[in-house]
Amino acid sequence: MKPISVGLLGIGTVGGGTFTVLERNREEITRRAGRAIAITVVADKDLARANSVVQNRARVIDDAWAVVNDPAVDIVVELIGGTKIAKDLMLKALENGKHVVTANKALLAQHGNEIFAAAQKKGVMVAFEAAVAGGVPIIKSLREGLAANRIEWIAGIINGTSNFILSEMRDKGASFDDVLKQAQKLGYAEADPTFDIEGVDAAHKLTIMAAIGFGIPMQFSAAYTEGISKLTREDIQYAEQLGYRIKLLGVTKRKANGIELRVHPTLIPARRLIANVEGVMNAVLVRGDAVGQTMYYGAGAGAEPTASAVVADLVDVARTMTADPEHRVPHLAFQPDRLSNVPILPMSEVETSYYLRLLVQDKTGVLADVTRILADLGISIDAMVQKEPSEGEDQTDIIMLTHQTVEKNINAAIAKIEALPVVASKVTRIRLEELG
Ligand code: HSE
């Protein structure tokens, strides 16, 4: 049988890894797919870079449109990134009846509904394992391995750059700015690291997982996104003293009145496995009603780990091209006409516990005033630490952990606490998940 012909758009880090892995493991991949898979054409603006990787083993051109319009190409692998040109190219490839494999989480989180509808219309696949947590097969696990379950919640460390920064801040007591510079030097963070550190990249990935877990359309614009740039090493140390680690967590939960969809720094009990995921590694914890908790861990970025996911998708597509094309696994796990319109909850309705840090004057009755405000709003305190003021100071930190409450109650409490004359600065609030 003729090899399946793949057109590769973009041969940067992941594209290069894909080329290498396909080549190195060709024999086993062919045995798995039932047919050889060959990259026949590569499009990249940087022809010199492309030629140095490809070394005459495929055609190299600088025009991506020629690939998506090439009748000889069966599958287009989109590794250009971004949401403009990549979207137009992808829609064109689908219109031309080609299957698409992509690692583009921003594009899917924002335009996935339109893209999947276009694919559905043409009876072709859009495969995107590499879009979430790099080499970790979380899409396949959610979509197929856990198909028996009613998913209750998903919580993940899904941005390696921010996890690296938090790990270094905790380990070395370093400041956010210093570690960010180090991450950039090591090539982890992008030159413009906003998407990584402000939680946007994690929110893209979480949006995709929520859609698959709960059978809802992609709703990135409804995701709450808060990054790590305002975290201080003091908060990390206080959390540590109370038995918690702070992680940038993507959390999506099914509630009676809707779905929580949120990315923010989160205290997690230090004894949980996921709290010990350090450096650039990713991990996703999924709770299903039948299976209980399962955890998926591995490299969330990098050439070959991400290529591992891209090539697995190529094998999946190749299999459906050779056998049983009518019985594909749906893009979002649920049949497209059976998606649910359950709402994404506004942040004010989200329920969680909280870490609060207050700088207060060390005076009689201060604590009583603060706890009265919390009690009046029905917020129960779980743990509390008051630091002794430093020599010659009359102000000190109070750190409190609350039991679960609704976000609008904590917002009201914080506003009242900040209005107390004895409270000397803004209250630091970090959400806390027991993940039990
Ligand atoms: N920039 C991402 C991260 C990797 O730091 O995890 C690709 O999704």
Residues whose N, C-alpha, C, O or C-beta is under 5 A from the ligand:
A	BS01	HSE	I158 N159 G160 T161 Y188 D196 G300 A301
